[in-house]
Amino acid sequence: MAYNFLRNKISRHFSGQKEIAFDNNIPSPDSLTEKFEDIQELGIYLHIPFCTQICPYCPYNKEIFTPEACLNYKQAVLKEIDSYVPVLSGKPVTSFYIGGGTPTTMLGKGLEEIINHIYKHFNMKCYVHMESHPNHLTPENLDAIEAMGVKYLSMGVEALQDNHLRSIERPYTVAEVMKSVERAVRKGFECVNIDYMFDLPGQTAVEVEQAAHDMVKLGVHQVATYPLFRFPYTRWGKNNHHHGNAIATLFRRRKLLKILEDVFYDSGYERSSVWAFTKKGIDKYCSVTVPLYVGLGTSGSSYLRNIFYVNTFRVKEYVNATDSGRSPIALSIDLSEEMQMSGWLYWRIYETLFRKSDFEKRFNTSFDQKFGKFINLLSGMGYLSNGSDHIRLTDKGTYWIHAFEDFFSIDYINKLWGTAKFNSWPQKVIF
């Protein structure tokens, strides 16, 4: 009770809202056209919801791959793309990210057509950032991925000890996954990223350090490291496989992340987000890199200044909606300026380095007047350096400020995704 009360109190302070509610309120085409009018550039997120297996810890929207579902999904996404052509009206798209699920399940099964359709109909000013599965990265598939315009490739390695790979049910050995990584690195992508999870059950500090050194030896350009989160609607979340209390978990994760920081910094990497480390001089792999974006496909979310909306999560319902000419949008929320400002700050903190002038350009308001007291407090605690324009988080601040943000964001994900996963068209989700 006290936990929820504190979270709601802080949320109200930053958002200016007594409650945050998503409704089954679908914006009309005319309304969307109006909302796009003052957007100068945007990003695109494409969700591919198919996986060949369901990992026990994964919170993302996914379904088991079938060829028939894949074909229907491709056609539905093409129709959704067409629906956005009039409203985007040639605006530059400066970020394109394909996530999942497992996007490489659709190699040769419609993914190429979707990407080509996007580049044909939108004003694309960027290359593709795409997630992949290590088992899919054969020489032939890597050729196909490169031919699609993918310059930034990520793969979900997750662990580099066989006992942990078995624990989290990844379908390969360390020897096998290393060969996949090596092939991708040799291929010549602008950036090859691997995802790595720490704080796995029974994982030791020595194992984390060894994995970090192994990743450096593999020559990857970037490593995205994540602690294991247990979302209630996942298999591991339902089984409640907790180890240790919340405070002990926070300090244990900080210790393990410090090990990763030390190895990567000593090896010529620099922090490029809360969890990611990128080789100096390399353009980083990342998800949507601009503050405003459109989401395509099931569970695709879109943020257009004063509105945030989310597509239905289920493939069948998404396909039925687009086939019948209906919008696949399931939930939306109108964003007050206060909410927009707080959201902007949340994601810039995630990037660990940002400029006050970007905030002032977006909102025509002094950053220092709006957030100065908060930033000065964090600066005094040694969590960030507060320059005349640039703000950079320290390693200590990066971890603890984001841990504070997770106090809200994990609850948000649990409620929104957890509801949408089991109800295709929910009427309301309240935070």
C-alpha positions in Angstrom: 0.0 0.0 0.0 2.7 2.5 1.0 4.7 1.5 -2.1 1.7 2.3 -4.4 0.9 5.5 -2.6 4.5 6.8 -3.0 4.6 5.9 -6.7 1.3 7.6 -7.4 2.4 10.7 -5.4 5.6 11.1 -7.4 3.9 10.3 -10.7 1.3 13.0 -10.1 4.1 15.5 -9.3 5.9 14.9 -12.6 2.9 14.3 -14.9 0.5 16.9 -13.3 -2.3 14.2 -13.6 -4.3 12.6 -10.8 -4.4 9.5 -12.9 -3.0 8.4 -16.2 -5.6 6.5 -18.3 -5.4 4.9 -21.7 -8.8 4.6 -23.4 -10.3 2.8 -26.4 -10.5 6.2 -28.1 -9.3 5.8 -31.7 -8.0 9.0 -33.4 -9.7 9.7 -36.8 -7.7 10.1 -40.0 -8.4 13.8 -39.9 -7.2 14.0 -36.3 -4.0 12.2 -37.2 -3.4 14.4 -40.2 -3.7 17.4 -37.9 -1.3 15.9 -35.3 1.3 15.3 -38.0 1.2 18.9 -39.3 3.8 20.4 -36.9 6.2 17.3 -36.9 9.4 18.1 -38.8 10.9 14.5 -38.7 10.0 11.2 -37.1 11.1 7.6 -36.6 9.4 4.3 -37.5 9.2 1.2 -35.4 8.1 -2.1 -37.1 7.1 -4.9 -34.8 7.5 -8.5 -36.0 5.7 -10.6 -33.4 6.8 -14.1 -34.4 9.2 -16.5 -32.5 10.0 -20.1 -33.0 9.8 -20.6 -29.2 8.7 -18.5 -26.2 11.4 -17.6 -23.8 10.3 -17.8 -20.1 11.5 -14.3 -19.2 10.6 -12.3 -22.3 8.0 -9.5 -21.8 7.6 -8.5 -25.4 4.6 -9.2 -27.6 5.1 -12.4 -29.6 3.4 -15.5 -31.0 4.7 -18.8 -32.3 5.7 -18.6 -35.9 3.5 -20.2 -38.6 3.9 -19.6 -42.4 0.1 -18.8 -42.8 0.2 -16.2 -40.0 3.3 -14.7 -41.5 1.7 -14.3 -44.9 -1.5 -12.7 -43.4 0.6 -10.4 -41.2 2.7 -9.2 -44.2 -0.4 -8.2 -46.1 -1.9 -6.4 -43.0 1.3 -4.4 -42.4 1.4 -3.3 -46.0 -2.1 -2.0 -45.6 -1.2 -0.1 -42.4 1.8 1.4 -44.2 -0.6 2.6 -46.9 -2.8 4.2 -44.4 0.0 6.4 -43.2 1.2 7.6 -46.6 -1.2 10.6 -46.8 -0.6 11.8 -43.2 3.2 11.5 -43.4 3.2 13.6 -46.6 6.9 13.3 -47.3 8.2 14.1 -43.8 11.8 12.9 -43.3 12.0 9.5 -41.5 15.4 9.7 -39.7 15.2 6.4 -37.7 14.0 3.0 -38.6 14.0 0.1 -36.1 12.7 -3.4 -36.5 12.1 -5.4 -33.3 10.0 -8.2 -32.0 9.5 -11.0 -31.4 12.1 -12.2 -33.8 12.3 -10.2 -37.1 14.5 -12.8 -38.8 11.6 -15.4 -38.6 10.2 -13.5 -41.6 13.3 -13.6 -43.8 12.1 -14.7 -47.2 8.6 -14.7 -45.9 7.5 -11.1 -46.4 10.0 -9.0 -44.5 11.8 -7.8 -47.6 8.5 -6.7 -49.1 7.5 -4.7 -46.0 10.9 -2.9 -46.0 10.7 -2.2 -49.7 7.2 -0.8 -49.3 8.3 1.5 -46.5 11.3 2.8 -48.6 9.1 3.2 -51.6 6.3 5.2 -49.9 8.1 7.2 -47.1 10.8 9.8 -47.2 13.5 7.5 -45.7 16.7 9.3 -44.6 18.2 6.4 -42.7 19.3 2.8 -42.7 17.7 -0.1 -40.9 18.4 -1.2 -37.3 17.2 -4.7 -36.8 17.1 -7.4 -34.2 17.9 -11.0 -35.0 18.3 -14.5 -33.6 21.8 -16.1 -33.5 20.4 -19.4 -35.0 19.2 -17.4 -38.1 22.6 -15.8 -39.0 23.8 -18.3 -41.6 26.0 -16.9 -44.4 23.0 -16.9 -46.8 20.8 -15.1 -44.3 23.4 -12.5 -43.6 23.6 -11.8 -47.3 19.8 -11.4 -47.4 19.9 -9.1 -44.3 22.5 -6.9 -45.9 20.6 -6.7 -49.2 17.5 -5.4 -47.3 19.5 -2.3 -46.3 20.2 -3.4 -42.7 23.4 -1.6 -41.6 22.9 -2.0 -37.8 22.3 -5.6 -36.6 21.5 -6.9 -33.1 21.3 -10.4 -31.8 19.9 -11.8 -28.6 22.9 -13.8 -27.3 21.7 -13.3 -23.6 24.4 -15.5 -21.9 27.9 -16.9 -22.6 28.0 -19.9 -20.3 26.3 -23.1 -21.3 24.7 -23.6 -17.9 23.0 -20.2 -18.1 21.9 -20.7 -21.7 20.2 -23.9 -20.6 18.6 -22.1 -17.6 17.0 -19.4 -19.8 16.1 -22.0 -22.5 18.2 -20.5 -25.3 18.5 -23.1 -28.1 22.2 -23.0 -28.8 25.6 -23.6 -27.1 28.3 -21.0 -26.4 30.4 -22.4 -29.2 27.5 -22.1 -31.7 26.5 -18.6 -30.7 30.1 -17.4 -30.9 30.3 -18.6 -34.5 27.2 -16.6 -35.4 28.6 -13.5 -33.8 31.9 -13.9 -35.6 30.1 -14.3 -38.9 28.1 -11.1 -38.3 31.1 -9.1 -37.3 33.1 -10.2 -40.3 30.2 -9.2 -42.6 30.9 -5.5 -42.3 27.8 -4.0 -40.7 28.1 -0.4 -39.4 27.4 -1.7 -35.9 26.9 -5.3 -34.6 25.2 -5.3 -31.1 24.7 -8.3 -28.9 22.2 -8.4 -26.0 23.5 -9.8 -22.7 21.6 -10.4 -19.5 23.1 -10.4 -16.1 21.8 -11.2 -12.6 20.6 -14.6 -13.9 19.7 -17.2 -11.2 23.0 -18.5 -9.7 25.2 -16.3 -11.9 28.4 -15.2 -10.2 30.5 -12.0 -10.6 33.3 -14.1 -12.0 31.0 -15.4 -14.7 29.9 -11.9 -15.6 33.4 -10.6 -15.9 34.5 -13.6 -18.1 31.5 -13.0 -20.4 32.4 -9.3 -20.7 36.0 -10.3 -21.8 34.6 -12.8 -24.2 32.3 -10.2 -25.8 35.3 -7.9 -26.3 37.3 -10.7 -27.9 34.5 -11.3 -30.3 35.0 -7.8 -31.7 31.4 -6.7 -31.4 30.8 -3.0 -31.8 28.3 -2.7 -29.0 26.9 -4.6 -26.1 23.5 -4.0 -24.6 23.5 -5.4 -21.0 20.2 -5.8 -19.1 19.4 -7.2 -15.7 16.9 -10.0 -15.7 13.4 -8.5 -15.0 10.5 -10.7 -14.0 7.2 -9.4 -15.4 4.2 -11.0 -13.9 2.6 -12.1 -17.2 5.7 -14.0 -18.3 6.3 -17.7 -17.3 9.1 -16.8 -14.9 7.0 -14.0 -13.5 4.1 -16.3 -12.9 6.3 -18.8 -11.2 7.7 -16.0 -9.0 11.4 -17.1 -9.2 12.7 -14.3 -7.0 16.0 -14.4 -5.2 16.6 -11.8 -2.5 14.7 -8.8 -1.5 14.3 -5.7 -3.7 17.0 -3.6 -1.9 19.5 -6.4 -2.0 18.7 -7.0 -5.7 19.4 -3.3 -6.5 22.8 -3.4 -4.9 23.7 -6.7 -6.4 22.9 -5.5 -9.9 24.9 -2.3 -9.3 27.9 -4.5 -8.4 27.5 -6.6 -11.5 27.0 -3.6 -13.8 30.2 -2.0 -12.4 32.1 -5.1 -13.5 30.8 -4.7 -17.0 31.6 -1.0 -17.0 35.2 -1.6 -16.0 35.8 -4.2 -18.7 34.2 -2.2 -21.5 35.8 1.1 -20.6 39.2 -0.5 -20.4 38.6 -2.0 -23.8 37.8 1.2 -25.6 34.0 1.3 -25.3 31.9 4.2 -24.0 28.5 4.3 -22.4 25.8 5.1 -25.1 22.7 4.5 -23.0 21.8 3.3 -19.5 22.6 -0.3 -20.4 24.6 -0.1 -23.7 28.4 0.3 -24.3 29.6 1.1 -27.8 33.1 1.2 -29.2 34.4 4.7 -29.5 34.0 6.1 -33.0 31.1 3.7 -33.9 27.6 4.9 -34.7 25.5 3.1 -32.1 22.8 0.5 -32.7 19.6 1.5 -31.1 15.9 1.5 -31.2 14.0 4.6 -32.4 16.4 7.5 -31.9 14.1 10.5 -32.4 11.6 11.7 -29.8 8.5 11.3 -32.1 7.7 8.1 -34.0 5.1 5.8 -35.6 4.7 2.2 -34.7 3.7 -0.4 -37.3 2.3 -3.9 -36.7 0.9 -5.6 -33.6 1.7 -3.7 -30.4 3.3 -1.0 -32.4 3.2 2.2 -30.3 3.2 5.8 -31.7 4.1 9.1 -30.1 3.1 12.2 -31.9 3.7 15.2 -29.5 0.3 15.3 -27.7 -0.9 11.7 -28.3 0.4 8.3 -27.6 -1.4 5.2 -29.0 -0.9 1.5 -29.2 -2.0 -1.1 -31.7 -3.8 -4.3 -30.7 -1.4 -7.0 -29.5 -2.9 -10.1 -31.2 -1.9 -10.9 -34.8 -5.4 -12.3 -35.7 -7.1 -9.2 -34.5 -4.6 -6.9 -36.2 -5.1 -8.7 -39.5 -8.9 -8.7 -39.1 -8.9 -4.9 -38.4 -6.8 -3.9 -41.4 -8.6 -6.4 -43.7 -11.9 -4.7 -42.8 -10.6 -1.2 -43.2 -10.6 -0.5 -39.5 -7.8 1.0 -37.5 -5.6 -1.5 -35.6 -5.2 1.1 -32.7 -6.5 -0.4 -29.5 -5.6 2.3 -26.9 -4.7 5.9 -26.9 -4.0 8.7 -24.4 -3.9 12.5 -24.9 -0.8 14.0 -23.5 -0.8 17.3 -21.6 2.3 19.5 -22.1 3.4 18.5 -18.5 3.2 14.8 -19.5 5.2 15.5 -22.7 7.9 17.3 -20.8 8.2 14.5 -18.3 8.3 11.9 -21.0 11.0 13.8 -22.9 13.2 14.0 -19.8 12.7 10.3 -19.0 14.0 9.2 -22.4 16.8 11.7 -22.5 18.0 10.4 -19.1 18.0 6.9 -20.6 20.4 8.2 -23.3 22.6 9.6 -20.4 23.7 12.7 -22.4 21.3 15.4 -23.6 21.0 19.2 -24.3 18.8 21.7 -22.5 18.5 23.6 -25.8 16.7 20.6 -27.4 14.1 20.8 -24.7 13.7 24.5 -25.1 13.4 24.2 -28.9 10.7 21.5 -28.5 8.7 23.2 -25.7 9.6 26.9 -26.0 10.3 26.8 -22.2 13.4 27.2 -20.1 14.7 23.8 -19.1 16.3 25.3 -16.0 13.0 26.9 -14.9 11.1 23.6 -15.4 13.6 21.0 -14.0 16.4 23.1 -12.6 15.8 22.3 -8.9 15.6 18.5 -9.7 18.7 18.6 -11.8 20.7 20.7 -9.2 19.8 18.1 -6.6 21.0 15.3 -8.7 24.2 17.2 -9.6 24.9 17.8 -5.9 24.5 14.1 -5.3 27.2 13.3 -7.9 24.6 11.7 -10.3 25.2 14.1 -13.2 27.3 17.0 -14.5 25.1 20.1 -15.2 26.7 22.3 -17.9 25.5 25.4 -19.5 23.7 23.3 -22.1 24.8 19.7 -21.9 23.8 17.3 -19.1 25.8 14.1 -18.7 24.9 11.4 -16.2 27.7 9.8 -14.2 27.9 6.0 -14.0 26.5 6.2 -10.4 23.7 8.5 -11.6 23.0 6.4 -14.7 22.2 3.3 -12.5 20.4 4.9 -9.6 18.3 7.4 -11.5 17.2 4.7 -13.9 16.4 2.4 -11.0 14.2 5.3 -9.7 12.5 5.5 -13.2 11.9 1.7 -13.1 9.9 2.3 -10.0 7.3 3.7 -12.5 8.1 2.2 -15.9 7.9 -1.5 -14.9 4.5 -0.9 -13.3 3.5 0.8 -16.5 4.6 -2.1 -18.7 3.0 -4.6 -16.4 -0.4 -2.9 -16.6 -0.4 -1.8 -20.2 1.3 -4.8 -21.9 -0.2 -7.3 -19.4 -3.7 -6.1 -20.1 -3.3 -5.8 -23.9 -1.7 -9.3 -24.1 -4.9 -10.9 -22.9 -7.5 -8.4 -24.1 -7.3 -7.4 -27.8 -9.4 -4.3 -27.4 -9.4 -3.2 -23.8 -11.7 -0.3 -22.9 -9.4 1.4 -20.4 -6.1 0.9 -18.6 -5.5 3.2 -15.6 -2.2 4.0 -13.8 
